């Protein structure tokens, strides 16, 4: 499995970011529906929530090394 290194991203990171954005948008709709008691689709809120969720995920992946450690350099790998 390809892991992105610190300060880099792989295409999989963007795909996961899109997945997180969809989940965030769905949760925004569910929360608004439960609070209002009726289904209301506020596209501005849905879009904002999705964008923030995706950017947060991609930003976190950008600052994470291949071992999942945030803001730590890549571990030294022994050479043969």
MMTF fields as JSON, N, C-alpha, C and O atoms, coordinates in Angstrom:
{
  "mmtfVersion": "1.0.0",
  "mmtfProducer": "UNKNOWN",
  "numBonds": 319,
  "numAtoms": 320,
  "numGroups": 80,
  "numChains": 1,
  "numModels": 1,
  "chainsPerModel": [1],
  "groupsPerChain": [80],
  "chainIdList": ["A"],
  "bondAtomList": [4, 2, 8, 6, 12, 10, 16, 14, 20, 18, 24, 22, 28, 26, 32, 30, 36, 34, 40, 38, 44, 42, 48, 46, 52, 50, 56, 54, 60, 58, 64, 62, 68, 66, 72, 70, 76, 74, 80, 78, 84, 82, 88, 86, 92, 90, 96, 94, 100, 98, 104, 102, 108, 106, 112, 110, 116, 114, 120, 118, 124, 122, 128, 126, 132, 130, 136, 134, 140, 138, 144, 142, 148, 146, 152, 150, 156, 154, 160, 158, 164, 162, 168, 166, 172, 170, 176, 174, 180, 178, 184, 182, 188, 186, 192, 190, 196, 194, 200, 198, 204, 202, 208, 206, 212, 210, 216, 214, 220, 218, 224, 222, 228, 226, 232, 230, 236, 234, 240, 238, 244, 242, 248, 246, 252, 250, 256, 254, 260, 258, 264, 262, 268, 266, 272, 270, 276, 274, 280, 278, 284, 282, 288, 286, 292, 290, 296, 294, 300, 298, 304, 302, 308, 306, 312, 310, 316, 314],
  "bondOrderList": [1, 1, 1, 1, 1, 1, 1, 1, 1, 1, 1, 1, 1, 1, 1, 1, 1, 1, 1, 1, 1, 1, 1, 1, 1, 1, 1, 1, 1, 1, 1, 1, 1, 1, 1, 1, 1, 1, 1, 1, 1, 1, 1, 1, 1, 1, 1, 1, 1, 1, 1, 1, 1, 1, 1, 1, 1, 1, 1, 1, 1, 1, 1, 1, 1, 1, 1, 1, 1, 1, 1, 1, 1, 1, 1, 1, 1, 1, 1],
  "groupList": [{"groupName": "UNK", "atomNameList": ["N", "CA", "C", "O"], "elementList": ["N", "C", "C", "O"], "formalChargeList": [0, 0, 0, 0], "bondAtomList": [1, 0, 2, 1, 3, 2], "bondOrderList": [1, 1, 2], "singleLetterCode": "X", "chemCompType": "L-PEPTIDE LINKING"}],
  "groupTypeList": [0, 0, 0, 0, 0, 0, 0, 0, 0, 0, 0, 0, 0, 0, 0, 0, 0, 0, 0, 0, 0, 0, 0, 0, 0, 0, 0, 0, 0, 0, 0, 0, 0, 0, 0, 0, 0, 0, 0, 0, 0, 0, 0, 0, 0, 0, 0, 0, 0, 0, 0, 0, 0, 0, 0, 0, 0, 0, 0, 0, 0, 0, 0, 0, 0, 0, 0, 0, 0, 0, 0, 0, 0, 0, 0, 0, 0, 0, 0, 0],
  "groupIdList": [1, 2, 3, 4, 5, 6, 7, 8, 9, 10, 11, 12, 13, 14, 15, 16, 17, 18, 19, 20, 21, 22, 23, 24, 25, 26, 27, 28, 29, 30, 31, 32, 33, 34, 35, 36, 37, 38, 39, 40, 41, 42, 43, 44, 45, 46, 47, 48, 49, 50, 51, 52, 53, 54, 55, 56, 57, 58, 59, 60, 61, 62, 63, 64, 65, 66, 67, 68, 69, 70, 71, 72, 73, 74, 75, 76, 77, 78, 79, 80],
  "secStructList": [7, 7, 7, 7, 7, 6, 6, 7, 7, 7, 2, 2, 2, 2, 2, 2, 2, 2, 2, 2, 2, 2, 2, 2, 2, 2, 2, 2, 2, 2, 2, 2, 2, 2, 2, 2, 1, 1, 7, 7, 7, 7, 2, 2, 2, 2, 2, 2, 2, 2, 2, 2, 2, 2, 2, 2, 2, 2, 2, 2, 2, 2, 6, 5, 7, 6, 6, 1, 7, 5, 6, 7, 7, 7, 7, 7, 7, 7, 7, 7],
  "xCoordList": [0.851, 0.0, 0.897, 1.85, 0.586, 1.379, 0.965, -0.206, 1.936, 1.719, 2.427, 3.562, 1.771, 2.435, 3.453, 3.261, 4.537, 5.579, 5.257, 4.344, 6.01, 5.814, 5.927, 6.859, 5.005, 4.916, 4.66, 5.061, 3.991, 3.597, 2.268, 1.866, 1.601, 0.318, 0.321, 1.04, -0.473, -0.687, -2.158, -2.972, -2.521, -3.918, -4.93, -6.053, -4.527, -5.423, -5.849, -6.969, -4.958, -5.283, -6.452, -7.322, -6.471, -7.56, -8.87, -9.946, -8.772, -9.961, -10.554, -11.769, -9.704, -10.181, -10.75, -11.738, -10.126, -10.648, -12.047, -12.904, -12.283, -13.616, -14.619, -15.75, -14.208, -15.069, -15.434, -16.59, -14.458, -14.689, -15.628, -16.478, -15.478, -16.344, -17.796, -18.701, -18.022, -19.39, -19.99, -21.141, -19.206, -19.701, -20.022, -21.057, -19.133, -19.382, -20.638, -21.397, -20.868, -22.067, -23.334, -24.336, -23.291, -24.451, -24.744, -25.901, -23.708, -23.917, -24.479, -25.262, -24.085, -24.635, -26.135, -26.906, -26.549, -27.976, -28.745, -29.825, -28.196, -28.877, -29.011, -30.071, -27.957, -28.007, -29.057, -29.843, -29.072, -30.07, -31.48, -32.396, -31.665, -32.989, -33.462, -34.621, -32.581, -32.963, -33.272, -34.183, -32.517, -32.745, -34.032, -34.77, -34.297, -35.463, -36.728, -37.833, -36.586, -37.752, -38.298, -39.298, -37.669, -38.086, -36.847, -35.839, -36.925, -35.784, -35.607, -36.449, -34.518, -34.182, -32.783, -31.857, -32.645, -31.349, -30.781, -31.181, -29.853, -29.153, -27.834, -26.863, -27.806, -26.64, -25.377, -24.272, -25.522, -24.353, -23.689, -22.468, -24.477, -23.955, -23.378, -22.321, -24.06, -23.586, -22.239, -21.305, -22.13, -20.887, -19.751, -18.619, -20.062, -19.042, -18.543, -17.338, -19.452, -19.083, -18.236, -17.239, -18.631, -17.881, -16.476, -15.501, -16.371, -15.07, -14.143, -12.962, -14.682, -13.874, -13.42, -12.267, -14.305, -13.946, -12.851, -11.884, -12.995, -11.998, -10.655, -9.615, -10.664, -9.418, -8.731, -7.503, -9.509, -8.93, -8.228, -7.116, -8.873, -8.284, -7.013, -5.991, -7.075, -5.911, -4.771, -3.608, -5.085, -4.054, -3.378, -2.159, -4.161, -3.609, -2.703, -1.617, -3.131, -2.313, -1.028, 0.015, -1.094, 0.065, 1.133, 2.327, 0.71, 1.632, 1.943, 2.483, 1.61, 1.823, 2.826, 2.763, 3.747, 4.717, 4.117, 2.953, 4.909, 4.407, 4.084, 3.471, 4.49, 4.192, 2.981, 2.615, 2.359, 1.186, 1.504, 0.618, 2.75, 3.158, 3.069, 3.618, 2.385, 2.171, 3.402, 3.928, 3.854, 4.976, 6.277, 7.07, 6.49, 7.751, 8.361, 7.646, 9.67, 10.361, 10.214, 9.796, 10.571, 10.51, 11.537, 12.652, 11.155, 12.103, 13.238, 13.044, 14.404, 15.542, 15.339, 14.99, 15.565, 15.455, 16.859, 17.666, 17.144, 18.496, 18.746, 17.862, 19.935, 20.306, 21.065, 21.781, 20.905, 21.559, 22.813, 23.505],
  "yCoordList": [-1.176, 0.0, 1.239, 1.327, 2.178, 3.391, 4.382, 4.743, 4.81, 5.82, 7.089, 7.038, 8.22, 9.479, 9.825, 9.53, 10.455, 10.865, 12.261, 12.925, 12.692, 14.008, 15.083, 15.058, 16.005, 17.134, 16.699, 17.391, 15.55, 15.12, 14.381, 13.933, 14.263, 13.58, 12.602, 12.802, 11.558, 10.621, 10.713, 11.19, 10.269, 10.373, 9.773, 10.263, 8.712, 8.079, 9.06, 8.979, 9.987, 10.969, 11.848, 12.175, 12.231, 13.061, 12.276, 12.823, 10.99, 10.143, 9.991, 10.078, 9.766, 9.676, 11.016, 11.051, 12.121, 13.446, 13.653, 14.23, 13.175, 13.271, 12.444, 12.878, 11.258, 10.4, 11.079, 11.046, 11.684, 12.403, 13.589, 13.883, 14.269, 15.408, 14.966, 15.649, 13.835, 13.323, 12.965, 13.296, 12.29, 11.933, 13.197, 13.268, 14.189, 15.451, 16.144, 16.677, 16.143, 16.783, 16.04, 16.667, 14.725, 13.934, 14.19, 14.349, 14.227, 14.502, 15.904, 16.108, 16.87, 18.229, 18.22, 18.871, 17.488, 17.4, 16.697, 17.144, 15.596, 14.851, 15.725, 15.746, 16.442, 17.316, 18.407, 18.66, 19.051, 20.101, 19.535, 20.174, 18.347, 17.725, 17.413, 17.655, 16.885, 16.56, 17.817, 17.814, 18.888, 20.118, 20.818, 21.343, 20.825, 21.539, 20.687, 21.229, 19.379, 18.505, 18.279, 17.58, 18.85, 18.669, 18.694, 19.309, 18.034, 17.972, 19.301, 19.701, 19.972, 21.212, 21.068, 20.627, 21.441, 21.341, 22.736, 23.456, 23.098, 24.374, 24.089, 23.667, 24.324, 23.941, 24.703, 24.186, 25.914, 26.67, 25.983, 25.836, 25.569, 24.871, 23.517, 23.126, 22.806, 21.496, 21.646, 20.897, 22.596, 22.821, 23.256, 22.79, 24.153, 24.629, 23.493, 23.351, 22.693, 21.561, 20.555, 20.052, 20.265, 19.314, 19.844, 19.097, 21.116, 21.707, 21.701, 21.373, 22.062, 22.081, 20.67, 20.471, 19.697, 18.314, 17.806, 17.195, 18.053, 17.586, 18.279, 17.62, 19.587, 20.321, 19.917, 19.843, 19.659, 19.22, 17.884, 17.698, 16.953, 15.633, 15.706, 15.123, 16.422, 16.518, 17.255, 16.891, 18.285, 19.006, 18.102, 18.15, 17.284, 16.353, 15.341, 15.045, 14.808, 13.846, 14.495, 13.843, 15.76, 16.48, 16.619, 16.604, 16.753, 16.957, 15.662, 15.703, 14.511, 13.219, 12.411, 12.393, 11.745, 10.922, 9.563, 9.299, 8.708, 7.409, 6.449, 5.405, 6.79, 5.963, 6.47, 5.888, 7.551, 8.106, 9.09, 9.459, 9.52, 10.46, 11.885, 12.195, 12.736, 14.111, 14.956, 14.937, 15.696, 16.631, 15.992, 16.637, 14.753, 14.074, 13.636, 13.206, 13.741, 13.344, 11.857, 11.075, 11.495, 10.079, 9.293, 9.764, 8.102, 7.29, 6.831, 6.628, 6.674, 6.2, 4.735, 3.922, 4.415, 3.011, 2.484, 3.136, 1.329, 0.774, 0.456, -0.047, 0.75, 0.429, -0.883, -1.213, -1.624, -2.919, -2.811, -3.808],
  "zCoordList": [0.0, 0.0, 0.0, 0.775, -0.864, -0.984, 0.101, 0.217, 0.884, 1.912, 1.478, 1.004, 1.634, 1.293, 2.371, 3.551, 1.938, 2.863, 3.385, 2.893, 4.375, 4.965, 3.886, 3.082, 3.865, 2.935, 1.492, 0.556, 1.308, -0.028, 0.071, 1.146, -1.061, -1.12, -2.289, -3.268, -2.19, -3.282, -3.683, -2.893, -4.889, -5.33, -4.351, -4.232, -3.654, -2.682, -1.592, -1.088, -1.227, -0.197, -0.633, 0.174, -1.91, -2.412, -2.492, -2.246, -2.838, -2.873, -1.476, -1.299, -0.499, 0.888, 1.353, 2.086, 0.928, 1.261, 0.714, 1.384, -0.525, -1.122, -0.332, -0.111, 0.093, 0.903, 2.224, 2.643, 2.867, 4.115, 3.879, 4.72, 2.741, 2.416, 2.276, 2.755, 1.629, 1.464, 2.822, 3.107, 3.651, 4.987, 5.791, 6.454, 5.729, 6.439, 5.968, 6.778, 4.663, 4.121, 4.547, 4.892, 4.524, 4.953, 6.433, 6.821, 7.243, 8.67, 8.906, 9.833, 8.075, 8.194, 7.909, 8.615, 6.88, 6.538, 7.645, 8.033, 8.159, 9.228, 10.472, 11.099, 10.835, 12.009, 11.843, 12.757, 10.68, 10.439, 10.461, 10.981, 9.903, 9.881, 11.293, 11.629, 12.109, 13.483, 14.297, 15.124, 14.064, 14.807, 14.373, 15.208, 13.067, 12.555, 12.601, 12.609, 12.632, 12.631, 11.236, 11.071, 10.24, 8.854, 7.965, 8.313, 6.836, 5.928, 5.208, 4.404, 5.501, 4.817, 4.235, 4.915, 2.983, 2.319, 2.11, 1.195, 2.965, 2.851, 2.15, 2.779, 0.839, 0.044, 0.42, 0.252, 0.922, 1.351, 2.549, 2.581, 3.515, 4.689, 4.3, 4.796, 3.422, 2.978, 2.271, 2.557, 1.361, 0.631, 1.54, 1.405, 2.465, 3.399, 4.279, 4.489, 4.789, 5.636, 4.863, 5.38, 3.634, 2.81, 2.515, 2.6, 2.172, 1.852, 3.072, 2.961, 4.22, 5.444, 5.803, 6.185, 5.686, 6.008, 5.074, 5.528, 3.786, 2.815, 3.021, 3.026, 3.19, 3.399, 4.701, 4.758, 5.732, 7.002, 6.843, 7.339, 6.154, 5.969, 5.126, 5.489, 4.001, 3.122, 3.82, 3.648, 4.605, 5.349, 6.371, 6.539, 7.045, 8.027, 7.333, 7.831, 6.192, 5.458, 4.948, 4.893, 4.578, 4.071, 5.151, 4.852, 6.394, 7.52, 8.263, 9.368, 7.671, 8.304, 7.492, 6.263, 8.17, 7.441, 7.094, 7.394, 6.465, 6.007, 7.147, 6.922, 8.361, 9.526, 10.309, 11.33, 9.836, 10.499, 11.606, 12.376, 11.701, 12.747, 12.211, 11.153, 12.938, 12.505, 12.799, 13.911, 11.796, 11.88, 12.362, 13.048, 12.012, 12.314, 10.997, 10.092, 10.883, 9.666, 9.387, 10.242, 8.164, 7.795, 8.623, 8.846, 9.072, 9.827, 8.909, 7.711, 9.486, 8.703, 8.365, 9.221, 7.096, 6.684, 6.442, 5.779, 6.966, 6.775, 5.302, 4.609, 4.842, 3.464, 3.445, 4.39, 2.369, 2.257, 1.439, 1.234]
}
